[in-house]
Amino acid sequence: MKKRILCALSILGLLLGCESNSTSTQELANPQGKIDTLVVMDTVVTSRIDTVVVSKKDTVVMSRKDTVVMSRIDTVVVSRKDTVVMSRIDTVVVSKKDSVIVSKNDTMVVMDTIIAMVNDTGTGILDYYPDDIMIPILENLTHQKRDPSFSLREKQIVILHFTDIHGHEENLKRIKEFYDHYSKYIDVVLHTGDALYNQWSNSFDFWDNAGAETFLNVLGNHDVNFVDKDGYTLEVTQQEVYNRYFGPYISNWNVVTPENAAEEGLMYYYKDLIKGIDKERSKLRLVIIDEYHWDEAQLDWLKGVLEDARSNNFAVVICRHESFPLIKYENCPFVSMETFKTARPLPDAQSAVDDFMSKDGEFVIWLGGHHHQDNIGVLQDYPRQIAFNGDIASMNHIGWGDTWRKNGTKFQDCFTLIGIDRFEKIIRFVRIGANTDRYERTKNSMSINYSTAKMIYSD
């Protein structure tokens, strides 16, 4: 590999008219040298690590992060990790004649000579959310002041919430890359419905292609839109729905399902999250319901799950796809300025939660999606219950939303980090990706006291 790189650099030097004092093979092979050098247009570029373009494993890194620019003033720009990186999109310019180019086919070409292949090592989302930006945010979500000694405890549970991915494999891969990089701080990834682009005939292969097998899923209306590619209605059983969206994955989720869920195609379940030093105060039960196959049996199950949570000191978050009629928070950028579409109440479920709260059960929030717009407020008939519906994660169907979106920028993505602090009874939201609506309002973060249902802060 080194010989290929040295050969490439030699060709590059000849083409650019570099001086004969460029680093030799013998010099690069000698680890005793103080530094190695690369000569570009008579300017010496050096690195603290034996060679400019060598990583810890002595391999050239050419990713989609930052652009390496060797311009008329011979400046080399490298990433924060001291690796030379070359973008698939941007042009790498060496010398005034712009003779070195990274093409759209990921090949670096110099005068028709292939010097190196540029491998795509990521989706690009981490360009917008590097460690120096995200780690302070994530540490704040997972740590808070505990007592007068100002000791810090890991007590908040963090959910990565996205919704309405609508078959957009690229954006799902971007979410997966973000999660993989920051998984230390994120306890669970949750998708609240509408995985398919539009209807049952659409492929679900993208879920596996993106590596999303461990992401919890909620059934959405498009997932049960039983129509073929020609628009004809299909006869699809509940068991077939289960086998498509839940059967292959549920063993990866570490969740509790009703008895005979697999045999009967039951698509509701819960997951218990316990973390931190004071585990008794860091227990959260994430409950997923299936509103498209709602019946008395599921209601009885929900009541039992809530009572068990109360008895064992679990706070509760409940997830569905669609929305309730809301009394929206005022002057909050996470409340859409667009006309809110028709809501779908679940009176029995709402009443069950109200009964849970009346017995001192700790209810945090309803999470959902469906409308392709952010909205947050309290339920009209149960003003102690908070509900949040997130904006669309996909770049499909974005015309219905009120958030500005654009491929190839951070506005391509749209999902939310949610931190739940049981000590302070606060739920915190941090938007990742699209954070500006068409009214020029930014939606970066907000916090709510879920014990009083009062907004604390939003921006």
N, C-alpha and C positions, 0 to 999 in steps of 0.2 A: 504493500500500500504506500509506504514512504517513498519507494523508488518512483512509483507512478506520480506522486505529488511533486517530487523533485524534478522529474522530467517535465511535468506540466509547468512548473515555475520557471524552468530554464527556457522553455518555448516562449513563455510570457515575457521573460526578460529580453530575449532576442527580438521579439516583435515590437517591444516598446523602446528598444534602444537603451536598455539599462547598462550600467557600467559593469566592467568585468569583475568587480570586487563583491558580487553577490555571493551568498553563502554556498559553500560546496557541500557535496555529499559527505565527505570526510568530516567536515565541521559539524554538520547536523547530527552525525552519528556519535560525536564525542560529547558525552554528558558533562565533561569537566569544563566546557566553555562557559564563560560568564553569561553571554546571551547569544542568540542567533539573530541574523538579520535578513530582511527581505528588501531588495532595492527596487523602488518604483519611481521612475522619472527622477533619478538621482537623489531621492529622499529615502533615508533609512528608517524603516518601521520596525520597532522591536517589541518584544513581549517578555514578561517575567518568566514565562514557562518555555524555555528551550526553543520555541518557534511560535511565530505569530498565529498560525492557523492550526495549532494542535491542541486538542482537548486533553483531559486527564487520561483518556485511553489512547492517546496518540492517533486520533482519527480526525479528519477534517469534518467540521460540522457546517452544513449548509442547510439552514432551516427557513421557515417562513416568518421568522421573527423580525429582525431589523435589517436594514439595507446596508451593505458594505459599499461605501462610496470612495473612490480614488479619483478626485476631481482635479481641476486645474491647479489647485493649491496643494494637491497631494496629501489630503487628509484621509486617514482611515478611521471609520466609525465602527466600533465593535459593541457587542451587547454587554449587559451588566455582568455576565458570567465569563467575560474575557474570551469568548469564542467568536470567530468570524462567521457571520451569518449572512446568507444571501436569500432574498425574497423571491418567490415565484412570480410575483406581480411586477416588482420594480426592476429597473435596469441597473446592472452593475457597470459603472463607467470607469475605465482606466485610460488615462491620457486624454488629450484634447480631441482625439479623433473618435472617441466613443467606440473603440474596436472590440471591447469585450462585452458580451451580452449574455444574460441568462434568458433563454427563450421560454415561451409558454410551454414547451415540451420538457422543461426542467433540464436542459442541457446547456452547459457553458461552451461557447464556441469562440475560437480565436482564429480568424483567417481560415475558416473551414476546417480547423483542427479541433477535435473534441479533447478538451483538457480534463473535464470531470463531469460526472453525472450529479445533479442536485436532487437529493431525495427529499420528499415532502415529509417532514417529521412532526407535523401538527396541523390543527385546523386554523390556527391564527387567533383564537379567542384570548389566549394568554398574553398576546401583544398588548391588549387593552387592559388587562388585569394582572400585571406582574406582582411578584411577592411584596415589593415595597409599598404597593397600594393596598393589596388585599389582606396581607397578614395582620396589620393593625386593626382593620375592620373586623376580621374574623376573630381575633383575640378579644376584641371588645364584646362581640356577640357571645363568646364562650366564658368570659371572665367578668366578674363585677366585684366591687368592694363589699365585703361581707360583714365586717364588724369594726369597732373603733380602732383596732390595731392596723386597719387597712390591709389585712391579709386578703389574698385573692383565692377564690375557690372556683374550680370547674363545675359550674352548676347549671348553666344554660344549655338547653337542648336546641340544636340548629337543624332546621329542615330546609333542604333545597326544593323549592316548590316551582314547578312549571306546569303549564296546562295547554291543551289544544295544539299539540305538535303537528297534527294533520299530515302525517306521512313525510315530514321534512327531515330526511336522513341527515343532511349536512348539519342542520342546527342541533339535532339530537347528538351527533358526534361531538359538537362543540360543547354541549352541556356535559357530556361524558368526560371530555378532556379537562374541563374546569373542575369537575368533581374529583377525578383521579388525582389532580395536582393538589387540591386542597381538602382531600378526604379526612385528613387529621382533624379538621374543624367541623366537619359536617356529619351528622348522625344518620340521616336518611335522605334519600331522593324520592320525591313524590310527584307523580303525574296525575292530574285530576281530570282526565277524560278527553275524548276525541283524539285517539291515536291515529285513526285512519284519515286519509285525505278527505274522503267524502262519504263513501258507502262501502258496504260489505264486499263488493267485488274488487276493491283496491287491495293491493298487497300489504301484508304486515311484515314482510321480510326485513324491512328497514330497521325494525326494533333489534333483531339479532345482529344485523350488519353493523349497527352502531355500538354494540356491546352493552345494551341497556337491560340485560337480563335481571339485574339486581334491583332495578328501579320499581318501586311500588306503582301499581296502576289502578285507576278507577274507571269504571265503564262510563262512556259518553254517548250522546245521542247519535253521533255519526258512526260509532262502533256497532250500533244496533240498527243502522239504516239498511234494511235488508233489500237492497236493490242491485241488479246486475248492471253490467257496463252499458246495456241498452235501455236501462230505465225500468225494466220489468221487476215486479215484486218477487222476492225469493222466499221460500219456506225454510226458515232456519230455526232449529231448536235451541233451547236454553243450554243444553249440553254442548252443542256445537260452538256456541259463543264462549263457554267456559274453556273448552278444549283449545280454542284459538288464542285467547288473551291471558288465561290464567294457568291452565294445566301445565304447560312447559316451563313455567317460571316460578310458581308459588313455592316450590321447595327451596329456592334461592333467597326467599324473602324473610324467613324466620318469623312467620306470622301464625296466629291462632285462627283456625277456621271452624265453622260449625261441623258437627259430626256429619259424615256422609256428603261433605261438600263436593268432592270429586265425582261421586256417583250421581248426585242430584244437580250438578252444575250450579252450585251456590257461589256467588261472586261477591260476598261480603266477608270481612275478616278484621282482625285488629293486630297491632304490633305494639309491644311494650318496649319503651326506651328507658334505660336506667343508666345514669352516669354520675361522675363527680365524687367528691369526698363524702358529702352528706347525701347519701343515696336516697334517704327517706324524703328529701325535699327536691329530688331531681328525677322524679318518676313521671313519665308521660305515656298515656295510652293513645295511640293513633288509630282511630276507628274509621273503616272504609265501608260505606253502604252502597247498595245497588238500587238506585231509584227506579230503574226500568223493569225490575222484577219484584217490586215492593208488595209484600203481603203480610198477613198476620204473623206468620212464622218468623219473618225477619224482624218485625217490630218486637216480638217477644224476646228474640235473641239480643236486640239492641238494649232493651230494658235490663236484661240479665248482665250484659257486659258493663253497662253503666253502674249498676249496683255493686258488681264485683270491683270496679275501679274505685268507687267510694269507700268500700270496706278496706281496700288495700292501699289507700292514699295515693292513687294515681290521678293526676290532672288529665283532662280529656280534650282532644282535638277530633272533630268529626269531618270527614271528607265526602263530598258528593261532586257531581259535575255541574249541575245547573244552579240557579240562584233563588234566593228568597225575596219577597217584597221587603225593601229596606227603607229605613230612615237614615239617609246618608250623613256622614260627618260634614260639617260646613268648613269651607276654606281649606280643604285638603286636596293636594294635587293628585292623590291616588283615587279620587272620586271623578269619574268621567264627566265631561261637560256635554257629552252626546246624550241623546235620548236613550234611556235604559230600556232594553227590550223586555218582552214579557217575562215575568218571574214565575217560578213554579214552587209554590209552598208545599211542604210536607207536614201537614198539621199533626199527625200522630208522632212523628219523630221530634218535632219542635216541642210538643207537650211532654214527651219522655225526657228531654233534656231539662225542661223547666222543673219537672218533678225531681230529677237528679240534683239540680241546684238548690231546690227548696230543702233538701236533706243535707245541705252543706257539702255537696259534691262540687268539685272544682272544674268548671267548664271554661275552656280558653277561647275557642273560636271554631267556626265553620270555615272550611277551605273549599274553593271550587274554581270554576272557569266559565266556559260556555259562550259568554257574550263578546269575547275578544276585546274587552275593555277592562281597565282596573276599576273596581268599585269596592268600597268598604263602608259599613254602617252597622246599625243594630236592626234586628228583625222587628217589623212593624207591630206584630202581635206579642212579641217577647223581647222587650227592650233591654233585657240583661244579656241577651245572646248577641255576640258580635259575628259578622260574616265578612269574609274577604273573597272576592273573585278576581283572579289574576288576568292580565292581558295575554294575548296569544303568543306562544313561544315560536310558532312557525312563521315563515315568510309567505305562506299560503293564506289566502283569505284575509289579508291585512287591511283590505279596504274598509272593513267594518270597524276597525279600531280608531282610536283618536291619538295614538302615539306615532311619531314620525319614525319610519323604518328605512334602512338602506343596506343592501348587501355590501360586503367588503368593509364595513365599519362596525363600531361597537353597537350600532343601532340595528344590526342584523339579529342580535340576540335579545331575548326578553324573558327573564325569570327572576325569582325573588328568594333571597335568603331570609329565613324567619327564625329569630331567636326567642326562646320562651324561658323567662326567668320567674321561677315559682317563688323565690324569696321576696322579690319586689312586686310580684303579680303584674309583670310587664311583658308585653309581646312587642318585639322590635322587627322592623322590616327594612331590608336593604335591597334596592333594585340593582340587578346586573343587566347591562345592556341598555335597551331603549328607555330613556328617562326624560324625554321631552315630548309634550303633546303639541297639538296644532295651535294651541293658544299660548305657546311659549312658556308654559309652566314646566318646571323641572320636578321630577319625582325621584328623589334620591333615597330618602329614608323617612320612617315615621315610627312612633312608639305610642302604645295605648296601654292604659291600666285596665286589664281585663276583669279585675274584680269590681270595678265601678263602671266599666264600659266608657270611660272618658278618654278622649284624645289628649295626649301629653304634648306631642311635637310632630310636625311634618314639614318636609322641605322638598 
